[in-house]
Amino acid sequence: MRKIQMVDLKGQYQQIKQHVDQSIMSVIESTAFVNGPEVHQFQKELEDYLGVKHVIPCANGTDALQICMMGLGLKPGDEVITADFTFAATVEVIALLGLTPVLVDVDPVTFNIDVEAIKKAITPKTKAIVPVHLFGLAANMDEIMDLAKLHDLYVIEDNAQGIGGTYTSKDGTKKKTGGIGHAASTSFFPSKNLGCYGDGGAIFTNDDDLAHMIRGIVNHGMYVRYHHDVVGVNSRLDAIQAAVLRVKLPNLDTYNAKRKEAAKKYTNAFSSIENLITPTGFCDAENKSCSSCDCHVYHQYTLRVISADRDALAKHLNENDIPCGVYYPIPLHLQKAYVDERYNDADFKVTNQLVKEVISLPMHTELDDEQIDFITKTIIKFVTQ
Ligand SMILES: *Cc1c(COP(=O)(O)O)cnc(C)c1O
């Protein structure tokens, strides 16, 4: 059996090596290393793929979130609601800009931000909601957009884990994640579903004015060379990264299909194991048009371990050369950087429970049946002993 990796970037590279090497070499020959034609081409290709009007490439997914908030003109004192159960980048940029983060609990089935909790957290100071399409599953965008409309709020989708995923609205329309809110951010960190070979990110929006604003912000607030109209940042995509992304983007649907295939095999293997809860594949299982499609792109395949020892299972897997991860081990409202007396621990029941139960299994485009079989059998044997 091939050695099991959490993410097998090398195996994936072998399949596209010739194209990637050629693309990188041609950037080096061109010496257009930052922005330039390669980045511009990638931008166009990603706009077409996503069906959004504007893609603005930038340096990483954290910058992308920050720049969305800058572009929307959020000001210190403005409250921004996001999920307690996510990667820290989401809340980090809110705090960094002097905005007030308002963390709320998540849904135990989808792991995504709980709409009822958002409703309770809205105040006259609330300016934006940042749903995260966690682990590759779209948040409940219908209800979030309705709430935003009602209270005149911006919605910024953190699509770092959801690229290529779809969201099915109640009326049956399907949209790619990242094209639903007022703006969205994504990350091309190597291990993401569309990863480059270094850092990279992008902002998406259908709003022409916002796109214009953001194009200046990513480049020192310049709209005309050496005229600085707003305070900006330096956040650009390297052409070498764009060259890699241009090779990988046409494969993104195939890559996500392979992830779904692996997820299906995991879920089938665990279907009769009572102390494991497998992830839902649906962004809204009660919605008839959703419950027949598969929206999840499985950035992570995350189990809940019930009435068995999650940490002991993780240790056992590692001892058997099966990598695994706990995303995330600590709720954000309990992280030292983000503790705040405004929070009441009792309002975070689900997150507090999930951090004790979740375990993410190897998930990538190169998993084979023999590996999946070994992983599932090792887990089942351990939790049923
Ligand atoms: C990876 C990630 C980010 C940050 O992206 P970087 O490119 O690493 O800065 C933000 N939000 C979520 C949910 C992520 O998973």
The ligand as an SDF file (V2000), in Angstrom:
LIG
                    3D

 15 15  0  0  0  0  0  0  0  0999 V2000
   -7.2270   28.7460    4.7520 C   0  0  0  0  0  0  0  0  0  0  0  0
   -8.3150   29.6000    5.2620 C   0  0  0  0  0  0  0  0  0  0  0  0
   -8.1910   31.0030    5.3090 C   0  0  0  0  0  0  0  0  0  0  0  0
   -6.9070   31.7260    5.0570 C   0  0  0  0  0  0  0  0  0  0  0  0
   -6.2890   31.5280    3.8710 O   0  0  0  0  0  0  0  0  0  0  0  0
   -4.7140   31.8020    3.7180 P   0  0  0  0  0  0  0  0  0  0  0  0
   -4.4990   31.7660    2.2550 O   0  0  0  0  0  0  0  0  0  0  0  0
   -4.0120   30.7320    4.4520 O   0  0  0  0  0  0  0  0  0  0  0  0
   -4.4410   33.1560    4.2870 O   0  0  0  0  0  0  0  0  0  0  0  0
   -9.2890   31.7370    5.7130 C   0  0  0  0  0  0  0  0  0  0  0  0
  -10.4400   31.1420    6.0790 N   0  0  0  0  0  0  0  0  0  0  0  0
  -10.5820   29.8050    6.0720 C   0  0  0  0  0  0  0  0  0  0  0  0
  -11.8980   29.2190    6.4800 C   0  0  0  0  0  0  0  0  0  0  0  0
   -9.5230   28.9880    5.6790 C   0  0  0  0  0  0  0  0  0  0  0  0
   -9.6710   27.6570    5.6920 O   0  0  0  0  0  0  0  0  0  0  0  0
  1  2  1  0
  2  3  1  0
  2 14  2  0
  3  4  1  0
  3 10  2  0
  4  5  1  0
  5  6  1  0
  6  7  2  0
  6  8  1  0
  6  9  1  0
 10 11  1  0
 11 12  2  0
 12 13  1  0
 12 14  1  0
 14 15  1  0
M  END
$$$$
